[in-house]
Each structure stands twice: as C-alpha cells, then as structure tokens.
Amino acid sequence: MAIRLFRKDSFSTILKHYFSERNETLSLQPLSEIITSLKKEDLDVFTAYLKDNELITENLIYYIFNVFKDRPFNLSLTEADILSENAFYPEFKKRILNKVLPPIENEQTIWYLVDNVLVTPKKDLQFFQNSPEDKVDELFQLLKIDRFIDHPHVKKELLFSINILAWRVIGNALDVEVMKMVPEYRNFDNPFLALQNEFDILNAKYKDNPGFHLSSTDEIYKQTKIYLDQCQEFVNIAFKNSSKYGISSKTNQALLKIRQQLQRMSDIIKLFVIDEDKDYLINSKQLFFNILRYKSHKNNLRDLVSDSTRLMSHLITNHTAETGTHYITSTFKAYMKMFWKASGGGVIVGALCVLKMLYSYIPASDFAHAFLFSMNYAMGFVMIYLMHFTLATKQPAMTAATMAKVLSEGDNRKTYMEFAHVVSQLFRSQFIAFVGNVLLSFPVSLMIIYGLEILFKQNFAFEKSARLIHDLNPFDSKAILHACIAGVFLFISGVISGNISNNSVFYQIPRRIAKNPLINYFFGQNVAKRLSVYYSKNWAGIISNFWFGVFLGATAPIGLFLGLDLDIRHITFAAGNFALGLYGKDFVVSSYTFWVSFVTVFVIGFFNFAVSFGLSMLLAFRSRKVELSEAREIFKEIFRYFIKNPFRFFFPLRSMLDEKSKKMIQEISTKSADH
C-alpha cells in the first residue's frame, strides 16, 4: 500500500535532507517524497538543480541503484493488467478486494516498490508522459539510467517474463474449449508452439552472450513478429467464429487473456531491438513507462467490465437483430399484417387484464399473488409468441439491435439518408403495432367483464375501478416510473433471448436433440429432427417471454413486501385496465379524469418504448463499436428526413429508397441465418 505523505517540502529541501551525504538506507521514504514534491514543479527545474548540485546528484544515483539493485520486476510484466482468473466474476471480485485491501507483496520486488513509492501511479505516469521529452531524456541521463535496458539483469528479467507469458498462452490456447472455436487450425501447425521455439533461441542467445541485443533486421525478430501476428489472428478468428458456434463466458475470458498476453509479449520483444545508440535511452524509458502503465491499471474495473462483456453483448444483440428484421414493414401488405398480428396480441392482453383482476380477489399471501400474476402474464406472452402475434413494446429491444447492426455494416450503407429511411420503416412498424394492441385490448376487456356480469350478475370491476383509474393519473401516481420499470424488463427479456440463443449454439443443443439416442429410439428420427428445429426456432423466444411475464407479475408483490411503491405499467395493459376502470364506474367519470387517463395510456407507451429502445441501443452500439459521434450525425439525418417526410414515419408510403432498404435488411437476415 502506498505511503501517505504529510511533508510538503520542496524537492530541494528533501534532496538536501537525505542526500547531502551518501545515503546507505534502503527505505523507500526518500524516493516517495521526491516524486511527490517533483509533481509540484516543472521537470526542467528539477534537472537544472541536479546539474548544479553534483554531490547531491551522485548520492541520489547511489541511493537509486542501491534501492533497485537486483530487484525482480517480472511480476510487473506478467501479472499487472492481465486477467488472472478464468471467469469474469472471480476476476471482478478479486479486483474489488485488491482495491479495498491491497494484497501482501514480496518486499524485494519492483512490484512492491512501485506500490509503496507511488501514491497515485496513474497521475505519476501522466506527469512524466506530459513532461517535455528532452527533459525526461536529460533526467534519465543525469541519473545514469539511460542504458539500464542493456543491463544483463534487466535482460534476464525480460526473457523470464516473456517465457512465463509464452508458457501460459500455450496452455490457454490449447484448451479444448478454445480449440473448438478455431477448427480452421486443426490441420495446421500451431503458431503458439512455433513462437515458443523462437523464444528458446532467444534464451540460448542470452546464455551464450548476456550482452546480446536484436536489430529490426534480425531474422529471429522478424520471425517472432510473424508468429505473434499469427497467434493474434488465431484469437481474432476464434472471436469471429463465436457468431457461428456461440461462446461461453469462460472461453471469452480465456481468449481475452490470450490477447492480453500476446500484446504483452509484443511489448517486451520490442525492448530488445537496438538499431541505433539512442534506442538504449528510448527503450529504457519505454520499460519505465510500461511498468507504470501496467501497474496503474492492474485493478481497473471499468476496463474489465468493458472487455469481458463486449463480445457477449455482441452475440446477444446478434440474435435480437435477426429477430428485429421481422418487425420492419416495407410494404402496405406487411404494414397491415403487423396490424393484425398486434391486434391478436391485444385480444390476449385484454383477457389477461381481466384474469389478473380476478386473481387479485383471491385471499392469498403476497407470494401466492406474485405467482398467480407471474403465471398469468407469462402464459399469455408465451401464447402471443407461439401464435405469432405481436406485443408492441417487445419490438424496440429487437429493432434497436437491428439498427446498430445496419450502422456497423459500413460497406453496405452509402448514405445516412438510406439508413434514415430504414428508421422510418421501423418507426411506422412500432406505430401500427401500438395501434393494433390498444384498439383490441380496450374493447376485449370491456366485452369480457360485461360477459362476466351477465353470467354472474356482479360487476367484478367495481371494487378495483378507483385504483385502476388512479393508476392512470401521472400526477397522483407513479405511472411514469412504473412505465420505465416495464421498459427495463422489456430490455432484459431481449437480453435473455439473445443469451439463450448464444448458449444454444455454443452447447449445440439442437444437434444434441436431433442425435439423442433415446428420442430417436422411442419416437424416430423424424420426430427428433422436428423437435430439434422447433427448439432452435422457438425456445429462446418462449423463455424470454416467460421471464418477461414473471418480471411483470412479481414486481408489485415484491415491492409491497419490501415496502416500496414498485409496479409496472404497460401500454397494452393500461388500455385494458382503462376499460375495466371505466366499466367499474359505470362510465361515470369527469371529463378531466377521462382525458388524463386516455393520454396517460399513450404516455406509458412512450416511456415503455423510450426506455427499452434506449437501453437496447446502448447495448447494441457498444457491442458493435459504433462511435457516438457517428450515431449523432446519423440521428441528425433522421430528424431532417422526418421533417421532409413525416407521413412515412406513420404510413407505408412508397419511396425510391425502398429497394435499398430492403437489400440492407435482407443482408442482415442472410448473415444471421448463416450463423
């Protein structure tokens, strides 16, 4: 753990205090105080002082060499800022622990020295990097460390580090799960083994001549670079094949670790290259900066989360992008088909509204109500999915991924206007789906509750009507917050769908079903094949819709249990509940109440859409590395297109861009199908 300093003396005072005479101490306190005070001054002032005070400079050099003498620094190259665990959560937990309670390190290592000298390694690194290069060079020369890269001990540590990394990377690359990702290499020589052979030659060179160095024209250096590139290509192909074969978080973590280790080996091997005398100083500085950079990022949580989740988010959105193409209407026929599919969803939701209200009358515990509400929603959503109907707000999570995928296909998008036209098709698909859902859920709920009153001579909506109407008033209730919660669950259900699809591909579940000996023996090969196809097409959708229903049904009871005002509001259910509330009050409500409730239904829809679409866009943009600056320009073009062609965002009017947009969507579907 870094020493916390309370002295605020200038560096001249500190140098005089510690180095007016030869200092034999191995304490790190003087060095820590010097660096802390140094950051308050310009580096040229410090170097000028050293040149004017030769005795202090000599004593400082003696102290520095004494402190650093024979300290190993291989840990700083092989461990710092490289994944150490084989899974994300253990690595995440380890880094948090290291931040809160730094581990106990060997006091004889450079690792320990850096930790205890530099209070803020990242700021210290920035100080040296931002200082004029000639002044940094002068400082290295004054302290006589401008050629320490040529020291036999330094070379020994560099070689030891590169060998450790090579042994580890070979073990990771030959792992069964990793090799499964790159079947292209089954019949080729493994580049990792060839790379190790080159390092063996380097080891032999050092053994014969500890003072050796490489030049950029040496055959061994060229071969090493070639094999490092081939190893990196191995990793790139493995990541690319994840779209075909899926990938587990463990394999993703292993590939990330291999990539980091290869990059670290590339950094180290460059330090051996000396073409001119000035390269001794350049490489000495580079090693110094490298160690500081690695150490300053060793417990970085942001980079860990970013690197570990990017590929998984890409695979998740890859599935939802392909699904999203089904929600894009480019013709009047497709537009009306979307309306009828949404109408079918509205019919089912209308029935679900009444069922949930009836379940609420059952005297039961909060857990029982949570279970009943969850199963009501879950079974209804699964029915909507299996009957090929549409729930409007399920679209944003899918279409957002489609948008990001189109954005990432740079070669297929000639102008932003073409993409803006695709967005207009997406928007009108959302619009007509909203219309279909709301237009049917309202009357269906009325008809069912009216039918129940005819059968049982009782208005079941009477007791709940006040609450149902109250929940549609955004000024008296948390309708908007609850609509946002529903939007979050819509987003999560899309993530679940993509994750299940990825796992299905990675574990080859459809093929396992088709080849399952028991299914083939008892039911036959045709049944096994059909079951396999059915699973491949529907299982991810079934599970994501089931969990979406569970989320919606359990939120209110869980909020009640926790003492929090949690609930969900969904536009289609809001329309059905509006109908039940009006019926329960015999349609006797003030015009203010009616119009506020009516408008709130669509406000709820807006926030359902905005939250689920926004979160999905963030995930999809991040997974496909779409730059926000590029996205900003595209959205400006979308706005301009809307101003010029507002009706195309609501109705399927023909356009000269229809064929181009159709081609863009077909390319997405084809690529997804290939996977």
Residue pairs with C-beta under 8 A, 6 or more apart in sequence:
1 102
1 115
1 116
2 32
2 115
2 116
2 117
2 118
2 119
2 120
3 28
3 29
3 32
3 116
3 117
3 119
4 119
5 32
5 33
5 36
5 119
7 14
7 33
8 37
9 17
9 33
9 37
10 37
10 40
10 41
11 34
11 37
11 38
11 41
11 46
11 49
12 49
14 30
14 33
14 34
14 37
15 34
15 49
15 53
15 56
15 60
16 56
18 30
18 33
18 63
19 30
19 56
19 59
19 60
19 63
20 55
20 56
20 59
21 59
22 59
22 62
23 30
23 59
23 62
23 63
24 66
25 63
26 66
26 67
28 67
28 113
28 116
28 117
30 63
31 63
31 64
31 67
31 117
32 116
32 117
32 118
32 119
35 117
35 118
35 124
36 119
38 46
38 127
39 123
39 124
39 127
42 131
42 135
43 128
43 131
43 132
43 135
43 136
43 139
44 132
44 135
46 139
47 135
47 138
47 139
47 142
50 56
50 57
50 60
50 139
50 142
50 143
51 57
51 142
57 142
57 143
60 143
61 143
61 144
64 143
64 145
67 113
68 110
68 113
70 153
71 108
71 109
71 110
71 113
72 108
72 109
72 110
72 157
73 109
73 110
73 111
73 157
73 291
74 157
74 160
74 161
74 164
75 109
75 110
75 111
76 109
76 110
76 111
76 114
76 291
76 294
76 295
77 157
77 158
77 161
77 165
77 264
77 268
77 290
77 291
77 294
78 161
78 164
78 165
78 168
78 264
79 111
79 298
80 111
80 291
80 294
80 295
80 297
80 298
81 260
81 293
81 294
81 295
81 297
81 298
81 300
82 257
82 260
82 261
82 264
83 91
83 253
83 256
83 257
83 260
83 304
84 91
84 94
85 91
85 94
85 253
86 250
86 253
86 254
86 257
87 249
87 250
87 253
88 249
88 253
88 304
88 308
88 309
91 253
91 304
91 308
92 301
92 304
92 305
95 299
95 300
95 301
95 304
96 301
98 298
98 299
99 299
99 301
102 115
105 111
105 112
105 115
106 112
110 291
111 295
114 121
114 291
114 292
114 295
115 295
118 124
118 292
118 295
121 292
121 295
121 296
122 296
122 297
124 292
125 289
125 292
125 293
125 296
128 136
128 288
128 289
128 292
129 289
136 285
137 146
137 281
137 285
140 146
140 281
140 284
140 285
141 281
145 284
146 280
146 281
146 284
147 280
147 281
147 284
148 154
148 284
149 155
149 271
149 280
149 283
149 284
149 287
150 211
150 213
150 274
150 280
152 210
152 211
154 287
155 206
155 210
155 212
155 272
156 206
156 210
158 268
158 271
158 272
159 199
159 202
159 203
159 206
161 268
162 199
162 202
162 265
162 268
162 269
163 199
163 203
165 261
165 264
165 265
165 268
166 192
166 195
166 196
166 199
166 265
167 196
168 261
169 192
169 231
169 258
169 261
169 262
169 265
170 192
170 193
170 196
172 178
172 254
172 257
172 258
172 261
173 179
173 190
173 192
173 231
173 234
173 258
174 190
174 192
175 254
177 248
177 250
177 251
177 254
178 238
178 251
178 254
178 255
178 258
179 185
179 186
180 245
181 237
181 238
181 241
181 242
181 245
181 247
181 251
181 255
182 234
182 237
182 238
182 241
183 241
184 237
185 234
185 237
191 227
191 230
191 231
191 233
191 234
192 231
192 234
194 227
194 230
195 224
195 227
195 228
195 231
195 265
198 220
198 223
198 224
198 227
199 224
201 220
202 220
202 224
202 272
205 212
205 220
206 212
213 272
213 273
213 274
214 220
214 221
214 272
214 273
214 274
215 221
215 273
215 274
215 275
216 273
216 275
221 269
221 272
221 273
224 269
225 266
225 269
228 262
228 265
228 266
228 269
231 258
231 262
232 259
232 262
235 255
235 258
235 259
235 262
238 255
239 255
239 311
242 252
242 311
242 314
242 315
243 315
243 318
243 675
244 505
244 674
244 675
245 505
245 506
246 315
246 502
246 503
246 504
246 505
246 506
246 507
247 311
247 312
247 315
247 502
247 506
248 503
248 506
249 308
249 312
252 308
252 311
252 312
253 308
256 307
256 308
267 290
270 283
270 286
271 283
271 286
271 287
273 279
273 283
274 280
274 283
297 303
310 622
310 623
310 625
311 623
312 499
312 502
313 619
313 620
313 622
313 623
314 623
314 624
315 498
315 502
316 494
316 495
316 498
316 499
316 501
316 502
316 619
316 623
317 401
317 404
317 405
317 498
317 616
317 619
317 620
317 623
317 624
318 401
318 405
318 498
318 502
318 672
318 675
319 497
319 498
319 501
319 502
319 540
319 672
320 397
320 398
320 401
320 402
320 494
320 497
320 498
320 616
320 620
321 398
321 401
321 402
321 404
321 405
321 620
321 668
321 672
322 668
322 669
322 672
322 673
323 398
323 497
323 541
324 395
324 398
324 399
324 400
324 401
324 402
325 402
325 665
325 668
325 669
325 672
326 398
327 338
327 390
327 395
327 398
327 399
327 402
327 426
327 429
327 433
328 399
328 402
328 422
328 425
328 426
328 429
328 665
329 335
329 337
329 338
329 425
329 428
329 429
329 432
329 652
330 425
330 652
330 658
330 661
330 662
330 665
331 652
332 652
334 652
335 428
335 429
335 432
335 651
335 652
338 390
338 429
338 432
338 433
338 436
339 432
339 433
339 435
339 436
340 436
341 388
341 389
341 390
341 433
341 436
342 389
342 390
342 391
342 392
342 432
342 433
342 434
342 435
342 436
342 437
342 440
343 436
343 437
343 439
343 440
344 384
344 387
344 389
344 390
344 440
345 384
345 389
345 390
345 391
345 392
345 436
345 437
345 440
345 572
346 436
346 437
346 438
346 439
346 440
346 441
346 444
346 572
346 575
347 440
347 441
347 444
348 380
348 383
348 384
348 387
348 389
349 380
349 384
349 391
349 437
349 441
349 444
349 572
349 573
349 576
350 440
350 441
350 442
350 443
350 444
350 445
350 447
350 448
350 576
350 579
351 380
351 444
351 445
351 448
352 376
352 377
352 380
352 573
352 576
353 441
353 445
353 573
353 576
353 577
353 579
353 580
354 445
354 448
354 449
354 452
354 460
354 576
354 580
355 376
356 373
356 376
356 377
356 553
357 460
357 461
357 464
357 580
358 460
359 369
359 372
359 373
359 376
360 369
360 464
361 460
361 463
362 368
362 369
362 372
364 372
366 557
366 560
366 561
367 557
369 557
370 553
370 554
370 556
370 557
370 558
371 553
372 553
373 552
373 553
373 554
373 556
373 557
374 549
374 550
374 552
374 553
374 554
375 549
375 553
376 549
376 553
377 548
377 549
377 550
377 552
377 553
378 545
378 546
378 547
378 548
378 549
378 550
378 553
379 549
380 549
381 391
381 545
381 546
381 548
381 549
382 542
382 545
382 546
382 549
383 389
384 390
384 391
384 545
385 538
385 541
385 542
385 545
386 538
386 542
390 433
390 436
390 437
391 437
391 572
392 430
392 433
392 434
392 436
392 437
392 571
392 572
392 605
393 486
393 487
393 490
393 570
393 571
393 572
393 605
393 608
393 609
393 612
394 490
394 493
394 494
394 545
394 548
395 429
395 430
395 433
396 430
396 490
396 608
396 609
396 612
396 613
396 616
397 490
397 491
397 493
397 494
397 612
397 613
397 615
397 616
398 494
398 616
399 426
399 429
399 430
399 613
400 612
400 613
400 616
400 617
400 619
400 620
401 494
401 498
401 616
401 619
401 620
402 426
402 665
402 668
403 422
403 423
403 426
403 617
403 620
404 617
404 620
404 621
404 623
404 624
404 626
405 620
405 624
405 668
406 412
406 413
406 419
406 422
406 664
406 665
406 668
407 413
407 419
407 621
407 624
407 626
407 630
407 631
407 634
408 624
408 625
408 626
409 664
409 667
409 668
412 663
412 664
412 667
413 419
413 664
414 660
416 633
416 634
416 637
416 638
417 637
417 641
417 657
418 657
418 660
418 661
418 664
419 634
419 637
419 638
419 664
420 634
420 637
420 638
420 640
420 641
420 642
421 641
421 648
421 655
421 657
421 658
421 660
421 661
422 661
422 664
422 665
423 638
423 641
424 641
424 642
424 645
424 648
424 649
425 661
427 649
427 650
428 648
428 649
428 650
428 651
428 652
430 609
431 649
431 650
434 571
434 602
434 605
437 571
437 572
437 575
438 571
438 572
438 575
438 601
438 605
441 572
441 573
441 575
441 576
441 579
442 575
442 576
442 578
442 579
443 579
444 576
445 575
445 576
445 577
445 579
445 580
446 579
446 580
446 583
449 459
449 460
449 461
449 579
449 580
449 583
450 583
452 458
452 460
453 459
453 460
459 583
459 584
461 468
461 580
461 581
461 583
461 584
462 584
462 585
463 584
464 580
464 581
464 584
465 580
465 581
465 582
465 583
465 584
465 585
466 581
466 584
466 585
468 577
468 578
468 580
468 581
468 584
469 578
469 581
469 582
469 585
469 589
469 593
469 597
470 476
470 477
471 477
471 479
471 482
471 567
471 569
471 577
472 479
472 574
472 577
472 578
472 581
472 596
472 597
472 600
472 601
473 479
473 593
473 596
473 597
473 600
474 480
474 596
474 600
474 603
475 596
478 565
478 567
479 569
479 600
479 603
479 604
480 603
480 604
480 607
482 566
482 567
482 568
482 569
483 568
483 569
483 570
483 603
483 604
483 605
483 606
483 607
483 608
483 611
484 607
484 611
485 555
485 566
485 567
485 568
485 569
486 552
486 568
486 569
486 570
486 608
486 611
487 607
487 608
487 609
487 610
487 611
487 612
487 615
488 611
488 612
488 615
489 548
489 551
489 552
489 555
489 568
490 548
490 608
490 611
490 612
491 611
491 612
491 615
491 616
491 619
492 547
492 548
492 551
493 544
493 545
493 547
493 548
493 551
494 544
494 612
494 616
495 619
496 543
496 544
496 547
497 540
497 541
497 543
497 544
498 540
500 539
500 540
500 543
500 544
501 540
503 509
504 510
504 535
504 536
504 539
504 540
505 675
509 535
509 539
510 532
510 533
510 535
510 536
511 532
513 519
513 528
513 531
513 532
513 535
514 528
514 529
514 531
514 532
515 528
516 528
519 527
519 528
519 531
520 528
551 568
552 568
552 570
555 566
555 567
555 568
556 566
556 567
556 568
558 566
559 565
559 566
559 567
569 604
569 608
570 604
570 608
571 601
571 602
571 604
571 605
571 608
574 600
574 601
574 604
574 605
575 601
578 597
578 598
578 601
581 597
582 589
582 594
589 597
620 626
621 628
621 631
642 649
645 653
645 655
647 653
648 655
